[in-house]
C-alpha cells in the first residue's frame, strides 16, 4: 500500500515539475525569438495569458535574468531604468559578470523588490544557472531562503532555470528564464491527497554532506508507525537535483478492520491452500485406487485365462 502511495506521489511531483519545465521553456522561447530582450507590453501580455495564480498556484515567481558583464553594466542599467525607474542592481559590489532579474511576475511587493537582484550572488542559484548553461537544458537548484523573508519568517524554495542564447553556437547565455517554487506549497500540493489517507511524507536533499529538509508533513516525527511496517525511503533525481522521499503509514489513521486485513488475508490464504492440497490429495488417492483395482482385474483375468487353458489341455487326449 505505502509503496503504491509513494509512486503516486512521485508521479505527481514529476508532473508538476514537467509543468514548470514547460513554463520556463515557453518563456525562454519567447525571449529567444526577441533576441533575449522583451518590451514591458510583451512581457505583460505573455504573463497575463499564463494566468499564473490560476494555472500555476505553486509558483512563487516567474522571471527572466539578463547576463551582463561588468563593462556592460552601466549601459544596461541606463537602458532598463527608462522602463523600470526603480531598477537597481543588488547586492551592491563589483563583479565580473551579473545575472540581473530583469522581468518578474506576478507583480507583488515581494517580487518587485527582487527586480535587479543578481542571481549569481546566491551559491545555490549560481550553481544551477551554470549547470543549465553548460548542458543547455533546465536544471533544478538546491534549496535556498527566498528573498525578502525576515529571519523569523524565512521560507525555503528552489529554482528551475533554463538558458537563453541569442546565438545557438554560443556557450555563454544571454540570460535565463526561471521559476521560483516555494517548497512548502510545492510539496503540500503534491501530497495533500495522500496525507488524508494516513501517509506522512518527508522530503530532503543532501547538501555539503549534510541533510537539508525540503518539506515535512505535520506530525511526521510524532506519527507512530503501524506495527510491523518500516519507514519507506526512496532516492530520486529530478532535473539534476537529488532528493530523498521518506514515507510512513500512520497507525492511528488505519481502522482496526484494515489493521487486521493482512492477518485475515493470511489465514484465508492458508485455508484455501489446505483446501486445494486436500482436494489434490483426494484426487491422487482416488486415481491410485482406480489404477490398483484395474491392475487387480487384469491380473485376475490373466489367471482365469491361464487356468482355462490348462484345464482344456488336460481334458484333451494327446494324439502323438
Buried (B, 14 or more C-beta within 10 A) or exposed (E): BBEEBBEBBBEBBEEBBEBBBEBBBBBBEBBBEBEBBBEEEBBBEBBEEBEBEEEBEBBBBBBBBBBBEEEBBEEBBEEBEEEBEEBEBBEEEEBEBBBBBBBBBBEEEEBBBBBBBBBBBBEBBBBBBBBBBEEEBBBBBBBBEBBBEEEEEEBBBBBBBBBBBBEEEEEEBBBBBBBBBBBBBBBBBBBEEBBEEBBBBBBBBEEEEEEEEBBBBEEBEEBEEBEEBEBBEBEBEBBBBBBBBBBBBBBEBBEEEEEEEEEEEEEEEEEEEEEEEEEEEEEEEEEEEEEEEEEEEEEEEEEEEEEEEEEEEEEEEEEE
